[in-house]
């Protein structure tokens, strides 16, 4: 399902930022190179961006740039996982995820009581939590999400990727693809959820940072 695009001109008008700011943030790696999409238009070549992703990113940059340096923001928005480690109790105290999502992660057989969680494991639980909160995924599908994440996410580290939940005749399938990829399904396949793992990674980094003051 292709993402809606926004032109550079419209982006600058909506956000109130300058051409210079946009490209400075690009140089500082606050905005990914692959979000700058060159397409033909009646005026020649024009630059477009994935609308929802770029508007959300610029809003975050504007809200956080007074508290963090551009280098700190670049680390926050980097697709690389951090080396942060937390216990189950700490995750619950910081309200990063709901207890039911931690319990379901444990149910999948990949977690142990009272263990510490790596950032990648926390990200998996956070994605699970967001998917459950959408109301479009069952608990059984949640366990499948965890298993798929654990098996394939590492192949996309340092790259943006999306997790897609589809169903055909009631049978769920999870797929992980590079962010922005168009995916075409067989007739009868329904796309139920498309989860931006890069977006959730950013959200989790921000939540942990905010919880630590």
C-alpha positions as CSV (number, residue, x, y, z in Angstrom):
1,X,0.0,0.0,0.0
2,X,1.9,3.1,-1.2
3,X,2.3,5.9,1.3
4,X,0.8,9.3,0.5
5,X,3.4,11.8,-0.7
6,X,3.8,15.5,0.0
7,X,5.8,17.9,-2.2
8,X,8.8,19.9,-0.9
9,X,7.0,23.2,-1.6
10,X,3.9,22.1,0.4
11,X,6.0,20.7,3.2
12,X,7.8,24.0,3.7
13,X,4.5,25.9,3.6
14,X,2.8,23.6,6.1
15,X,5.7,23.3,8.6
16,X,7.0,26.9,8.3
17,X,10.6,25.7,8.0
18,X,13.1,27.0,5.5
19,X,14.8,25.2,2.6
20,X,18.1,25.7,4.5
21,X,16.7,24.1,7.7
22,X,15.4,21.1,5.8
23,X,18.7,20.3,4.1
24,X,20.7,21.1,7.2
25,X,18.6,18.5,9.1
26,X,19.2,16.1,6.2
27,X,23.0,16.6,6.5
28,X,22.8,16.0,10.2
29,X,20.9,12.7,9.6
30,X,17.7,13.9,11.3
31,X,15.8,13.2,8.1
32,X,16.7,10.0,6.1
33,X,18.1,10.3,2.6
34,X,15.6,7.8,1.3
35,X,12.7,10.1,2.3
36,X,13.8,12.6,-0.4
37,X,12.0,11.1,-3.4
38,X,12.6,12.5,-6.8
39,X,9.7,12.3,-9.2
40,X,8.8,13.7,-12.6
41,X,6.2,16.5,-12.7
42,X,4.9,19.0,-15.2
43,X,7.6,21.4,-14.1
44,X,10.4,18.8,-14.4
45,X,11.9,16.9,-11.5
46,X,10.4,17.6,-8.1
47,X,11.2,16.3,-4.6
48,X,8.5,14.5,-2.6
49,X,8.4,13.0,0.9
50,X,6.3,10.3,2.6
51,X,3.7,12.7,4.1
52,X,2.9,11.1,7.5
53,X,6.5,10.3,8.2
54,X,8.1,13.6,7.3
55,X,5.4,15.7,9.0
56,X,5.7,13.7,12.2
57,X,9.5,13.9,12.1
58,X,9.6,17.7,11.6
59,X,7.1,18.2,14.4
60,X,9.3,16.1,16.7
61,X,12.4,18.0,15.7
62,X,10.8,21.4,16.3
63,X,9.5,20.3,19.7
64,X,12.8,18.7,20.9
65,X,15.5,20.9,19.4
66,X,15.5,23.3,22.3
67,X,16.3,20.5,24.8
68,X,18.6,18.4,22.7
69,X,21.5,19.1,20.3
70,X,21.2,18.1,16.7
71,X,23.7,15.3,17.3
72,X,21.6,14.0,20.2
73,X,18.5,14.2,18.0
74,X,20.3,12.3,15.2
75,X,21.0,9.5,17.7
76,X,17.4,9.6,18.8
77,X,16.1,9.2,15.3
78,X,18.8,6.7,14.2
79,X,17.4,3.3,13.1
80,X,20.2,1.7,15.3
81,X,19.0,0.2,18.5
82,X,20.5,1.6,21.7
83,X,22.4,-0.4,24.4
84,X,19.8,0.4,27.0
85,X,18.8,-2.5,29.3
86,X,15.8,-2.5,31.7
87,X,14.1,-5.0,33.9
88,X,10.4,-5.9,33.7
89,X,9.7,-3.8,36.8
90,X,11.5,-0.8,35.4
91,X,9.6,-1.0,32.1
92,X,6.3,-1.1,34.0
93,X,7.3,1.8,36.4
94,X,8.3,3.9,33.4
95,X,5.0,3.1,31.7
96,X,6.7,2.1,28.5
97,X,4.3,-0.8,27.8
98,X,1.3,-2.4,29.5
99,X,1.7,-5.4,31.7
100,X,-0.5,-7.5,29.4
101,X,2.1,-7.0,26.5
102,X,5.0,-8.1,28.7
103,X,3.0,-11.1,29.8
104,X,2.2,-12.1,26.2
105,X,5.8,-11.7,25.3
106,X,6.7,-14.1,28.1
107,X,3.9,-16.4,26.9
108,X,5.6,-16.6,23.5
109,X,8.4,-18.6,25.2
110,X,11.1,-16.0,24.4
111,X,11.2,-14.3,27.9
112,X,11.9,-15.4,31.4
113,X,10.6,-13.9,34.7
114,X,12.7,-11.2,36.2
115,X,15.2,-11.1,33.4
116,X,16.6,-7.8,32.0
117,X,15.4,-6.8,28.5
118,X,17.7,-5.6,25.8
119,X,16.6,-2.6,23.8
120,X,15.7,-4.8,20.9
121,X,13.5,-7.0,23.2
122,X,11.9,-3.9,24.6
123,X,11.2,-2.7,21.0
124,X,9.5,-6.0,20.2
125,X,7.3,-5.7,23.3
126,X,6.5,-2.0,22.4
127,X,5.5,-2.9,18.9
128,X,3.3,-5.7,20.3
129,X,1.8,-3.3,22.7
130,X,0.9,-0.8,19.9
131,X,-0.5,-3.5,17.7
132,X,-2.7,-4.8,20.5
133,X,-3.9,-1.3,21.3
134,X,-5.1,-0.9,17.7
135,X,-7.8,-3.4,18.4
136,X,-7.1,-5.2,15.0
137,X,-4.9,-8.0,16.3
138,X,-5.7,-11.0,18.4
139,X,-3.5,-12.4,21.3
140,X,-2.6,-15.4,19.1
141,X,-1.5,-13.1,16.3
142,X,0.5,-11.2,19.0
143,X,2.6,-14.3,19.7
144,X,3.1,-14.7,15.9
145,X,4.3,-11.1,15.8
146,X,6.8,-11.7,18.5
147,X,8.2,-14.8,16.8
148,X,8.4,-13.0,13.4
149,X,10.1,-10.0,14.9
150,X,12.7,-12.1,16.8
151,X,13.5,-14.2,13.7
152,X,13.8,-11.4,11.1
153,X,14.2,-7.9,12.6
154,X,18.0,-8.3,13.0
155,X,18.3,-8.5,9.2
156,X,17.0,-4.9,8.9
157,X,19.1,-3.4,11.7
158,X,20.3,0.2,10.8
159,X,17.6,0.3,8.2
160,X,13.9,1.4,8.3
161,X,11.4,-1.5,8.1
162,X,7.7,-2.1,8.4
163,X,5.9,-5.1,9.8
164,X,2.7,-6.0,7.9
165,X,-0.1,-8.2,9.2
166,X,-2.2,-9.8,6.5
167,X,-5.0,-12.4,6.6
168,X,-6.3,-14.7,3.9
169,X,-9.4,-16.8,4.7
170,X,-8.8,-16.0,8.4
171,X,-5.1,-17.2,8.4
172,X,-2.7,-14.5,9.7
173,X,0.7,-13.9,8.1
174,X,3.3,-11.3,9.3
175,X,5.8,-9.9,6.8
176,X,8.7,-7.5,7.3
177,X,9.7,-5.2,4.5
178,X,11.9,-2.2,4.0
179,X,10.2,1.1,4.8
180,X,8.4,2.6,1.8
181,X,8.3,-0.6,-0.1
182,X,5.2,-1.3,-2.2
183,X,3.9,-4.7,-1.4
184,X,1.3,-6.5,-3.7
185,X,-0.7,-9.3,-2.4
186,X,-2.6,-12.2,-3.9
187,X,-6.3,-11.8,-4.4
188,X,-8.2,-12.4,-1.2
189,X,-5.4,-11.2,1.0
190,X,-6.4,-8.4,3.3
191,X,-3.8,-6.0,4.8
192,X,-4.8,-5.6,8.5
193,X,-1.9,-3.6,10.0
194,X,1.2,-1.9,8.7
195,X,3.5,-1.1,11.7
196,X,6.4,1.3,11.1
197,X,9.2,-0.2,13.3
198,X,11.4,2.8,12.7
199,X,8.7,5.1,14.1
200,X,8.2,2.8,17.1
201,X,11.9,2.7,17.7
202,X,12.0,6.5,17.8
203,X,9.0,6.6,20.2
204,X,10.6,4.1,22.5
205,X,13.9,6.0,22.7
206,X,12.0,9.2,23.4
207,X,9.9,7.6,26.1
208,X,12.9,6.1,27.9
209,X,14.8,9.5,27.6
210,X,11.8,11.4,29.0
211,X,11.3,8.9,31.9
212,X,14.9,9.4,32.9
213,X,14.5,13.2,32.9
